[in-house]
Amino acid sequence: MVAPAATVRPEIHLELGRRVRTTCVLAAAVLARCGRVTFPRPGGDAFCARLIDRHLAAMEAAGAAVTDDGTGLWAQCGAQGVRPFTVDVDTPYGPSLGATVTALVLAARAPGTSLITSPSIEPEVIETARFLTDRGVLVGWDEAGLHVTGREHLGGGEFTVAGDRIEAATMIMTAAATGGSITLGGITTAGLPEGLTTALAGAGVNLVDGTGGAVHMALAGPLHAVETATGPHPGLPTDTAPQLAAMLTQAHGTSQIAERVYPRRDTHLEGLAAFGASVSSKGPVVLVRGASQLKAAHVGAEDIRAVTALLLAALAAEGTSTIRGMYHLRRGYGHLLSNLATLGADITTIPEARPCP
């Protein structure tokens, strides 16, 4: 059970806010409640330039004046707080998931109906909309976009979050890379995007629904190469591409993963190569040649999915590996390490210095 604080300090912690990607969403929530907020630019997942212009556009459309003093940002609304607005959250690479949630949070407290055009339809957006609807906010979808009629007060209640498709995909790929099978509770094949299930099926990974809302994974035989591309939901999630590359180091043939959500995403390749994988990139396309006999390595990365890919490779490799940057997993996965340990993985965590903001 979670209850709101009686008072909220209108600032996002400077150091902590620079370590995570959700800083702008949190800032929008504080802005919607307090009418003002200071916050740093978000950090983490430094695999390419990550713009926040659509987040700031939503704040400005909601009536906030946004300034940047070089060390952080300041957003402040007038005396009436956030107002109904219209904002476009599209980008050159498709609708922004994070900016859609930022706009949803702001619109939920605006006294009137707001319109979010070109919204993302990723499951996280659907879950946010479902949560807000349960709290009394009117949320509707049509060809124009996402219509949100806010409320001054949002009520409490119980809410069950849907299973995390990224964590489920990571567990499935880990089992596949190590030649195992797995049953995951709390999610079914319907909760996994078509682009993901198609890529896995092409590689020889079978997924079937079990009893009681679970999905069972088993290999049809040796893994084989696939050609696939990331894309907006229901395409292959970009946040599974590094893990998929790690899994495909154990597949026979040459695999190709094209990145179509970000300009490129290949920060995991150097680490995979240290394990002995034959990997390369050409622009937004990652090539994986397998199957490779991986051997233990000392590696590191500075974004969550790259670190996850290295963890997956370490579990498939012969010997004991050391991975730097594991703190990223704790900010983005609920129970990944403990779940892997339950399956027999021998993982020991030790304190490590975190990068300076």
HUBELZI-V595634 format. One line per field, one symbol per residue. ss: DSSP state (a for helix, b for strand, c for the rest). psi: psi as a letter, one per 30 degrees, with the letter a starting at -180 (. if undefined). A space follows every 50 residues. Layout:
ss = ???
psi = ???
This chain:
ss = ccccccccccbccaaaacccccaaaaaaaaaaaacbbbbccccccccccc ccaaaaaaaaacccbbbbccccbbbbcccccccccbbbccccccccaaaa aaaaaaaaacccbbbbbcccccaaaaaaaaaaaacccbbbbbccbbbbbc ccccccccccccccaaaaaaaaaaaaaccccbbbbcccaaaccaaaaaaa aaacbbbbbbcccbbbbbbccccbccbbbbcccccbcaaaaaaaaaaacc cbbbbbbbccccccccccaaaaaacccbbbbbccbbbbbbccccbccbbb cccaaaaaaaaaaaaacbcccbbbccaaaaaacccaaaaaaacccccccc ccccccc
psi = kkkklelkkhkkkeeeffflfgeeeeeeeeeeefflkkllklalhhflkj lgeeeeeeeeeggkkkljgffllkkklaffallklkkkgllfglkjeeee eeeeeefffkiaklkjlhlkgleeeeeeeeeeefggkjkkkaffbjkkjl kekklaakkkklkjfeeeeeeeeeeefggalkkklgklfffkleeeeeee effgjkkkkalgilkkklkfakklllklklllkhakkfgfeeeeeeeffg kkajlkjkjgeleljgffeeeeeffgkjllkjbgkkkkkakkjklkljll lgleeeeeeeeeeefflkaklkkkgffeefffkegeeeeeeefgkjkkkl klklkk.
